Amino acid sequence: MADTKEADFIDYLDSIKRKENRARDEELAAKHRKEWRETTWAGMIIAFVEKIGAASFFEAIGNSFEEGEDSTSFYLTSLVYKIGMIASSILFVYMIGWILRMITGDEIVVEQEVVIVEEITRSQLEAEERAAKRKSKKDK
């Protein structure tokens, strides 16, 4: 009888130590969670989601996935995810185009110089000079 009481007492002490260790571990985990939420972007986003009250919404979405891939919520979320990926890809291409347009300018203008070479014979040159002289004489 004494052995069972001693064993029960030892088990009781062990359970108290386990509870103390569990409480200490939970306290340490809570401290690390708080530090994580204050120092990381992800933690700040989660704190913001909880602050605005949307945490229960996301928790409900997570719980709806327990039914597996055959559930309606899985298909809807998968569809929204695919649409989001397509939209973000289009937005990415648009942004790259905008950046390139900022670098190159709004329009690409091609300027060409056209040089026309005209061959004039001596008789044509003399005729033009005579016409110029006549015109200058008439103007005087």
One Martini backbone bead per residue (centre of mass of N, CA, C, O) as a GRO file, in nm:
protein
  140
    1MET     BB    1   0.057   0.064  -0.019
    2ALA     BB    2   0.305   0.252  -0.003
    3ASP     BB    3   0.392   0.221  -0.299
    4THR     BB    4   0.138   0.350  -0.430
    5LYS     BB    5   0.157   0.622  -0.286
    6GLU     BB    6   0.440   0.690  -0.392
    7ALA     BB    7   0.371   0.666  -0.693
    8ASP     BB    8   0.146   0.878  -0.689
    9PHE     BB    9   0.327   1.109  -0.591
   10ILE     BB   10   0.525   1.101  -0.829
   11ASP     BB   11   0.309   1.147  -1.045
   12TYR     BB   12   0.220   1.417  -0.932
   13LEU     BB   13   0.492   1.561  -0.963
   14ASP     BB   14   0.518   1.512  -1.267
   15SER     BB   15   0.259   1.664  -1.347
   16ILE     BB   16   0.350   1.936  -1.233
   17LYS     BB   17   0.603   1.962  -1.410
   18ARG     BB   18   0.455   1.946  -1.679
   19LYS     BB   19   0.274   2.193  -1.633
   20GLU     BB   20   0.507   2.391  -1.594
   21ASN     BB   21   0.642   2.338  -1.868
   22ARG     BB   22   0.397   2.407  -2.041
   23ALA     BB   23   0.362   2.696  -1.937
   24ARG     BB   24   0.645   2.790  -2.018
   25ASP     BB   25   0.622   2.721  -2.320
   26GLU     BB   26   0.374   2.900  -2.375
   27GLU     BB   27   0.506   3.164  -2.285
   28LEU     BB   28   0.739   3.154  -2.491
   29ALA     BB   29   0.560   3.136  -2.743
   30ALA     BB   30   0.412   3.404  -2.694
   31LYS     BB   31   0.664   3.579  -2.704
   32HIS     BB   32   0.749   3.498  -2.994
   33ARG     BB   33   0.486   3.585  -3.133
   34LYS     BB   34   0.500   3.881  -3.055
   35GLU     BB   35   0.773   3.936  -3.187
   36TRP     BB   36   0.689   3.848  -3.474
   37ARG     BB   37   0.453   4.059  -3.506
   38GLU     BB   38   0.654   4.317  -3.459
   39THR     BB   39   0.906   4.231  -3.685
   40THR     BB   40   0.718   4.131  -3.919
   41TRP     BB   41   0.526   4.137  -4.194
   42ALA     BB   42   0.346   3.893  -4.142
   43GLY     BB   43   0.271   3.970  -3.852
   44MET     BB   44   0.140   4.244  -3.926
   45ILE     BB   45  -0.079   4.129  -4.109
   46ILE     BB   46  -0.214   3.948  -3.900
   47ALA     BB   47  -0.278   4.174  -3.701
   48PHE     BB   48  -0.456   4.334  -3.900
   49VAL     BB   49  -0.666   4.114  -3.955
   50GLU     BB   50  -0.754   4.093  -3.658
   51LYS     BB   51  -0.834   4.393  -3.620
   52ILE     BB   52  -1.064   4.390  -3.859
   53GLY     BB   53  -1.204   4.085  -3.843
   54ALA     BB   54  -1.093   3.858  -4.074
   55ALA     BB   55  -1.006   3.590  -3.934
   56SER     BB   56  -1.270   3.425  -3.942
   57PHE     BB   57  -1.288   3.409  -4.247
   58PHE     BB   58  -1.016   3.253  -4.294
   59GLU     BB   59  -1.089   3.019  -4.108
   60ALA     BB   60  -1.337   2.924  -4.272
   61ILE     BB   61  -1.178   2.860  -4.525
   62GLY     BB   62  -0.991   2.650  -4.396
   63ASN     BB   63  -1.224   2.459  -4.296
   64SER     BB   64  -1.341   2.395  -4.587
   65PHE     BB   65  -1.084   2.205  -4.667
   66GLU     BB   66  -1.152   1.935  -4.510
   67GLU     BB   67  -1.307   1.795  -4.757
   68GLY     BB   68  -1.133   1.872  -4.997
   69GLU     BB   69  -1.126   1.862  -5.353
   70ASP     BB   70  -1.458   1.816  -5.369
   71SER     BB   71  -1.519   2.092  -5.288
   72THR     BB   72  -1.652   2.397  -5.353
   73SER     BB   73  -1.446   2.579  -5.210
   74PHE     BB   74  -1.202   2.474  -5.362
   75TYR     BB   75  -1.291   2.559  -5.646
   76LEU     BB   76  -1.331   2.861  -5.588
   77THR     BB   77  -1.048   2.921  -5.484
   78SER     BB   78  -0.900   2.820  -5.734
   79LEU     BB   79  -1.032   3.020  -5.929
   80VAL     BB   80  -0.941   3.281  -5.791
   81TYR     BB   81  -0.642   3.218  -5.812
   82LYS     BB   82  -0.626   3.203  -6.123
   83ILE     BB   83  -0.732   3.487  -6.178
   84GLY     BB   84  -0.512   3.630  -6.016
   85MET     BB   85  -0.272   3.531  -6.185
   86ILE     BB   86  -0.362   3.651  -6.453
   87ALA     BB   87  -0.388   3.945  -6.358
   88SER     BB   88  -0.092   3.972  -6.259
   89SER     BB   89   0.038   3.915  -6.533
   90ILE     BB   90  -0.085   4.152  -6.683
   91LEU     BB   91   0.021   4.369  -6.492
   92PHE     BB   92   0.320   4.307  -6.534
   93VAL     BB   93   0.331   4.370  -6.837
   94TYR     BB   94   0.231   4.660  -6.810
   95MET     BB   95   0.463   4.761  -6.629
   96ILE     BB   96   0.693   4.700  -6.822
   97GLY     BB   97   0.586   4.882  -7.048
   98TRP     BB   98   0.591   5.144  -6.882
   99ILE     BB   99   0.894   5.144  -6.827
  100LEU     BB  100   0.987   5.141  -7.123
  101ARG     BB  101   0.837   5.403  -7.200
  102MET     BB  102   0.998   5.582  -7.004
  103ILE     BB  103   1.271   5.532  -7.143
  104THR     BB  104   1.191   5.584  -7.462
  105GLY     BB  105   0.910   5.696  -7.473
  106ASP     BB  106   0.615   5.745  -7.631
  107GLU     BB  107   0.772   5.779  -7.905
  108ILE     BB  108   0.894   5.659  -8.212
  109VAL     BB  109   1.115   5.851  -8.403
  110VAL     BB  110   1.178   5.865  -8.753
  111GLU     BB  111   1.446   6.021  -8.907
  112GLN     BB  112   1.478   6.144  -9.242
  113GLU     BB  113   1.714   6.209  -9.489
  114VAL     BB  114   1.670   6.371  -9.800
  115VAL     BB  115   1.875   6.342 -10.087
  116ILE     BB  116   1.889   6.536 -10.378
  117VAL     BB  117   2.037   6.463 -10.684
  118GLU     BB  118   2.123   6.701 -10.934
  119GLU     BB  119   2.175   6.712 -11.272
  120ILE     BB  120   2.359   6.967 -11.438
  121THR     BB  121   2.400   7.129 -11.709
  122ARG     BB  122   2.557   7.387 -11.859
  123SER     BB  123   2.313   7.497 -12.018
  124GLN     BB  124   2.122   7.515 -11.771
  125LEU     BB  125   2.295   7.711 -11.607
  126GLU     BB  126   2.301   7.941 -11.813
  127ALA     BB  127   1.993   7.978 -11.828
  128GLU     BB  128   1.954   8.054 -11.526
  129GLU     BB  129   2.142   8.301 -11.524
  130ARG     BB  130   1.988   8.464 -11.738
  131ALA     BB  131   1.717   8.471 -11.586
  132ALA     BB  132   1.828   8.619 -11.336
  133LYS     BB  133   1.927   8.877 -11.487
  134ARG     BB  134   1.654   8.963 -11.602
  135LYS     BB  135   1.510   8.993 -11.334
  136SER     BB  136   1.703   9.209 -11.212
  137LYS     BB  137   1.651   9.421 -11.437
  138LYS     BB  138   1.341   9.448 -11.393
  139ASP     BB  139   1.354   9.538 -11.086
  140LYS     BB  140   1.512   9.819 -11.155
   0.00000   0.00000   0.00000
